[in-house]
Amino acid sequence: MVYASLTIKNAYRDTDMIDRGTQVETNFTLDVVEDGEEKTVTFDDLLDRPTIVSVYMRNNTSGCDKQNKSLAEHADWFDEQGYNLIAISKDSCGSHKNYAEKLGINYILASDPDYKFAKATDSIVEKQMFGNKYEAPTRSAYVIDTDGTVKAIIEKVNTKDHASELKEVIKNL
């Protein structure tokens, strides 16, 4: 469901995530894999046109695989609409290279083990697994303009149909 504010909300979580219209910090570096090549860039360098950033937890896990397969199947559509597509996790670029080959990913995979992007978007939350609490980024997505302004947010990604929910958001911008 897309709300008038172009933010898809998770009714079960109240966060202090940034709001639509907020300009995020873009002067931090990330290691990325683009077209099979590893490089270090500033986030700002990735914003040469409006950009979709899809945050996922880890390569080669069920939900994350579904999320990225959905994007990979529709990556050309996003490109044709004038959007860069970036998927970001804490995995290394070496892992990203193998992952891109395995899933046929032709968009940028960013390695962010220090959660720089999540800090810039105030999207780190407390999670729990096997009784252990830890902090990690939310599984979310952002449409960000070339100046770093957040145009839309999906606070809780639908892993099976991620591309369709992003298409709907973009069509409503």
Sine and cosine of phi, psi and omega as CSV:
sin_phi,cos_phi,sin_psi,cos_psi,sin_omega,cos_omega
0.00,0.00,0.78,-0.63,0.03,-1.00
-0.98,-0.21,0.81,-0.58,0.02,-1.00
-1.00,0.02,0.28,-0.96,-0.03,-1.00
-0.84,0.53,-0.48,0.88,-0.01,-1.00
-0.99,0.17,0.00,1.00,-0.04,-1.00
0.88,0.47,0.54,0.84,0.13,-0.99
-0.85,-0.53,0.82,-0.57,0.09,-1.00
-1.00,-0.02,0.84,-0.54,-0.13,-0.99
-0.97,-0.26,0.48,-0.88,0.14,-0.99
-0.99,-0.16,0.91,-0.41,-0.06,-1.00
-0.92,0.38,-0.24,0.97,-0.07,-1.00
-0.99,-0.11,-0.02,1.00,-0.06,-1.00
-0.67,-0.74,0.76,-0.65,0.07,-1.00
-0.95,-0.33,0.94,-0.35,-0.04,-1.00
-0.90,-0.44,0.15,-0.99,0.09,-1.00
-0.96,-0.27,0.54,0.84,0.01,-1.00
-0.84,0.55,0.38,-0.92,0.07,-1.00
-0.87,0.50,0.33,-0.94,0.00,-1.00
-0.97,-0.23,0.36,-0.93,0.13,-0.99
-0.84,0.54,0.67,-0.74,-0.02,-1.00
1.00,-0.09,-0.22,0.97,0.02,-1.00
-0.98,0.21,0.62,-0.79,0.07,-1.00
-0.99,-0.10,0.85,-0.53,-0.04,-1.00
-1.00,0.03,0.41,-0.91,0.12,-0.99
-0.90,0.43,0.74,-0.67,-0.03,-1.00
-0.85,-0.53,0.01,1.00,-0.08,-1.00
-1.00,-0.08,0.85,0.52,0.10,-0.99
-0.72,-0.70,0.41,-0.91,-0.06,-1.00
-0.99,-0.14,0.51,-0.86,0.09,-1.00
-0.69,-0.72,0.53,-0.85,0.19,-0.98
-1.00,-0.01,0.74,-0.67,-0.05,-1.00
-0.75,-0.66,0.35,-0.94,0.19,-0.98
-0.90,-0.44,0.86,-0.51,0.02,-1.00
-0.73,-0.69,0.84,-0.54,-0.04,-1.00
0.81,0.59,0.63,0.78,0.04,-1.00
0.98,0.18,-0.01,1.00,-0.03,-1.00
-0.95,-0.31,0.67,-0.74,0.07,-1.00
-1.00,0.01,0.66,-0.75,0.10,-1.00
-0.40,-0.92,0.33,-0.94,0.07,-1.00
-0.95,-0.30,0.77,-0.64,-0.04,-1.00
-0.68,-0.73,0.32,-0.95,0.21,-0.98
-0.99,0.10,0.49,-0.87,0.01,-1.00
-0.84,0.54,-0.61,0.79,0.03,-1.00
-0.83,0.56,-0.60,0.80,0.02,-1.00
-0.88,0.47,-0.44,0.90,-0.02,-1.00
-0.99,0.17,-0.19,0.98,-0.07,-1.00
-0.99,-0.12,0.70,0.72,0.02,-1.00
-0.97,0.24,-0.16,0.99,0.18,-0.98
-0.42,-0.91,0.19,-0.98,0.00,-1.00
-0.77,0.63,0.60,-0.80,-0.17,-0.98
-0.74,-0.68,0.67,-0.74,0.12,-0.99
-0.98,-0.19,0.81,-0.59,0.08,-1.00
-0.91,-0.42,0.89,-0.46,0.01,-1.00
-0.95,-0.31,0.88,-0.47,-0.05,-1.00
-1.00,-0.08,0.79,-0.62,0.07,-1.00
-0.72,-0.70,0.21,-0.98,-0.16,-0.99
-1.00,0.10,-0.77,0.64,-0.18,-0.98
-0.32,-0.95,0.63,-0.78,0.09,-1.00
-0.88,0.47,0.50,-0.86,0.13,-0.99
0.89,0.46,0.62,0.78,0.16,-0.99
-0.82,-0.57,0.47,-0.88,-0.17,-0.98
-0.79,0.62,-0.85,0.53,-0.05,-1.00
-0.90,0.43,-0.65,0.76,-0.02,-1.00
-0.93,0.36,-0.60,0.80,0.07,-1.00
-0.88,0.47,-0.70,0.72,0.03,-1.00
-0.88,0.48,-0.70,0.72,-0.01,-1.00
-0.86,0.51,-0.74,0.67,-0.05,-1.00
-0.97,0.23,-0.53,0.85,0.09,-1.00
-0.89,0.46,-0.66,0.75,0.03,-1.00
-0.86,0.51,-0.72,0.70,0.02,-1.00
-0.92,0.40,-0.68,0.73,-0.03,-1.00
-0.87,0.49,-0.62,0.78,-0.01,-1.00
-0.92,0.39,-0.39,0.92,-0.08,-1.00
-0.87,-0.50,0.19,0.98,-0.07,-1.00
-0.85,0.53,-0.61,0.79,0.00,-1.00
-0.90,0.44,-0.60,0.80,0.02,-1.00
-0.88,0.48,-0.71,0.70,0.00,-1.00
-0.89,0.46,-0.66,0.75,0.03,-1.00
-0.89,0.46,-0.70,0.72,0.02,-1.00
-0.89,0.45,-0.48,0.88,0.03,-1.00
-0.99,0.13,-0.08,1.00,0.05,-1.00
1.00,-0.03,0.41,0.91,-0.03,-1.00
-0.91,-0.42,0.67,-0.74,0.24,-0.97
-0.98,0.22,0.46,-0.89,0.03,-1.00
-0.80,-0.60,0.82,-0.58,0.00,-1.00
-0.75,-0.66,0.76,-0.65,0.15,-0.99
-0.93,-0.36,0.70,-0.72,-0.14,-0.99
-0.77,-0.64,0.71,-0.71,0.07,-1.00
-0.51,-0.86,0.00,-1.00,0.00,-1.00
-1.00,0.09,-0.06,1.00,-0.03,-1.00
-0.90,0.44,0.43,-0.90,0.01,-1.00
-0.96,0.28,0.29,-0.96,0.05,-1.00
-0.91,0.43,-0.55,0.84,0.07,-1.00
-0.87,0.49,-0.70,0.72,0.06,-1.00
-0.91,0.42,-0.64,0.77,0.01,-1.00
-0.88,0.47,-0.64,0.77,0.01,-1.00
-0.86,0.51,-0.75,0.66,0.01,-1.00
-0.90,0.44,-0.65,0.76,-0.01,-1.00
-0.90,0.44,-0.69,0.72,0.01,-1.00
-0.88,0.48,-0.67,0.74,0.05,-1.00
-0.90,0.44,-0.72,0.69,-0.04,-1.00
-0.87,0.50,-0.69,0.73,-0.09,-1.00
-0.99,-0.16,-0.03,1.00,-0.02,-1.00
0.94,0.34,0.62,0.78,-0.04,-1.00
-0.99,0.14,0.82,-0.58,0.02,-1.00
-0.88,-0.47,0.40,0.92,0.09,-1.00
-0.88,-0.47,0.08,-1.00,-0.08,-1.00
-0.96,0.28,0.73,-0.68,0.18,-0.98
-0.94,-0.34,0.81,-0.58,-0.05,-1.00
-0.94,-0.33,0.66,-0.75,0.05,-1.00
-0.99,-0.16,0.83,-0.56,-0.06,-1.00
-0.65,-0.76,0.91,0.41,-0.04,-1.00
-0.92,0.39,-0.32,0.95,0.00,-1.00
-0.99,-0.12,0.08,1.00,0.06,-1.00
0.85,0.53,0.63,0.78,0.00,-1.00
-0.88,0.47,-0.68,0.73,0.01,-1.00
-0.92,0.40,-0.69,0.73,0.01,-1.00
-0.88,0.47,-0.60,0.80,0.06,-1.00
-0.92,0.39,-0.64,0.77,0.00,-1.00
-0.91,0.41,-0.46,0.89,-0.02,-1.00
-0.97,-0.26,0.13,0.99,-0.01,-1.00
0.79,0.62,0.70,0.72,-0.09,-1.00
-0.89,-0.46,0.50,0.86,0.11,-0.99
-1.00,-0.07,0.77,-0.64,-0.01,-1.00
-0.77,-0.63,0.29,-0.96,0.09,-1.00
-0.99,0.15,0.73,-0.68,0.03,-1.00
-0.82,-0.58,0.20,-0.98,0.01,-1.00
-0.63,-0.78,0.72,-0.69,0.06,-1.00
-0.60,-0.80,0.78,-0.63,0.00,-1.00
0.80,0.60,0.60,0.80,0.04,-1.00
0.99,0.13,-0.08,1.00,0.01,-1.00
-0.99,-0.14,0.74,-0.67,0.05,-1.00
-1.00,-0.10,0.60,-0.80,0.03,-1.00
-0.41,-0.91,0.24,-0.97,0.04,-1.00
-0.96,-0.29,0.67,-0.74,0.00,-1.00
-0.38,-0.92,0.27,-0.96,0.03,-1.00
-0.92,0.38,0.44,-0.90,0.12,-0.99
-0.97,0.24,0.44,-0.90,0.13,-0.99
-0.99,0.16,0.99,-0.13,-0.13,-0.99
-0.63,-0.78,0.09,-1.00,0.04,-1.00
-0.60,-0.80,0.51,-0.86,-0.07,-1.00
-0.71,-0.71,0.64,-0.77,0.19,-0.98
-0.96,-0.28,0.87,-0.49,-0.13,-0.99
-0.83,-0.55,0.75,-0.66,0.00,-1.00
-0.98,0.21,0.15,-0.99,-0.09,-1.00
-0.89,0.45,-0.36,0.93,0.03,-1.00
-1.00,-0.08,0.10,1.00,0.01,-1.00
1.00,-0.02,0.08,1.00,0.01,-1.00
-0.98,0.19,0.77,-0.64,0.01,-1.00
-0.97,0.22,0.87,-0.49,-0.01,-1.00
-1.00,-0.04,-0.47,0.88,-0.01,-1.00
-0.31,-0.95,0.42,-0.91,0.00,-1.00
-0.68,-0.74,0.68,-0.73,0.24,-0.97
-0.92,-0.38,0.94,-0.35,-0.10,-1.00
-0.97,0.25,-0.48,0.88,0.03,-1.00
-0.67,-0.74,0.94,-0.33,-0.08,-1.00
-0.95,0.32,0.66,-0.75,0.17,-0.99
-1.00,0.05,0.98,-0.21,-0.15,-0.99
-0.87,0.49,-0.59,0.81,-0.05,-1.00
-0.96,0.28,-0.49,0.87,-0.13,-0.99
-0.75,-0.67,0.62,0.78,-0.11,-0.99
-0.88,0.48,-0.71,0.71,-0.03,-1.00
-0.87,0.49,-0.67,0.74,-0.01,-1.00
-0.90,0.44,-0.65,0.76,0.01,-1.00
-0.92,0.38,-0.58,0.81,0.06,-1.00
-0.93,0.37,-0.64,0.77,0.05,-1.00
-0.86,0.52,-0.69,0.73,0.00,-1.00
-0.88,0.47,-0.67,0.74,0.03,-1.00
-0.88,0.47,-0.73,0.68,-0.04,-1.00
-0.90,0.44,-0.66,0.75,0.02,-1.00
-0.88,0.48,-0.45,0.89,-0.02,-1.00
-1.00,-0.08,0.03,1.00,0.03,-1.00
-0.97,0.23,0.00,0.00,0.00,0.00
